[in-house]
Amino acid sequence: MEEHLKVDKDYMEAFNLGYELAKELKLKSPMFKIIESDNRRMHAMHTGMEEYSKEITLNKNITLDDSKIIQQKNKDNQDGNELSL
């Protein structure tokens, strides 16, 4: 059974704004350190920035892993370890 979560429209807009802001400014970490405010909009923006940062980090790790695999394949081919049919 599929569960449907309803997200507050204002929260979602602020989250997306934070995500897009971090993307546009190429932020590696959120602009705001710790939000101790009860302002839900600021909290949602901060959370969106954090999400962008996590995705960038994950993407870099995947790219690095792919790069290592390609380098190893190239090394194997240069060493004559390539399988021939």
Contacts in CASP RR format, 6 or more apart in sequence:
PFRMAT RR
TARGET T0000
AUTHOR 0000-0000-0000
METHOD contacts of the structure
MODEL  1
MEEHLKVDKDYMEAFNLGYELAKELKLKSPMFKIIESDNRRMHAMHTGME
EYSKEITLNKNITLDDSKIIQQKNKDNQDGNELSL
8 40 0 8 1.000
10 40 0 8 1.000
10 41 0 8 1.000
10 44 0 8 1.000
11 40 0 8 1.000
11 41 0 8 1.000
11 44 0 8 1.000
12 44 0 8 1.000
13 44 0 8 1.000
14 40 0 8 1.000
14 41 0 8 1.000
14 42 0 8 1.000
14 44 0 8 1.000
14 45 0 8 1.000
15 44 0 8 1.000
15 45 0 8 1.000
15 47 0 8 1.000
15 48 0 8 1.000
15 51 0 8 1.000
16 48 0 8 1.000
17 45 0 8 1.000
18 44 0 8 1.000
18 45 0 8 1.000
18 46 0 8 1.000
18 48 0 8 1.000
18 49 0 8 1.000
18 52 0 8 1.000
19 48 0 8 1.000
19 49 0 8 1.000
19 51 0 8 1.000
19 52 0 8 1.000
21 27 0 8 1.000
21 31 0 8 1.000
21 45 0 8 1.000
21 49 0 8 1.000
22 30 0 8 1.000
22 31 0 8 1.000
22 48 0 8 1.000
22 49 0 8 1.000
22 52 0 8 1.000
22 53 0 8 1.000
23 52 0 8 1.000
25 31 0 8 1.000
27 49 0 8 1.000
27 52 0 8 1.000
27 53 0 8 1.000
28 53 0 8 1.000
28 56 0 8 1.000
29 49 0 8 1.000
29 53 0 8 1.000
30 46 0 8 1.000
30 48 0 8 1.000
30 49 0 8 1.000
30 50 0 8 1.000
30 53 0 8 1.000
31 49 0 8 1.000
32 42 0 8 1.000
32 45 0 8 1.000
32 46 0 8 1.000
32 49 0 8 1.000
35 42 0 8 1.000
35 43 0 8 1.000
35 46 0 8 1.000
37 43 0 8 1.000
76 82 0 8 1.000
END
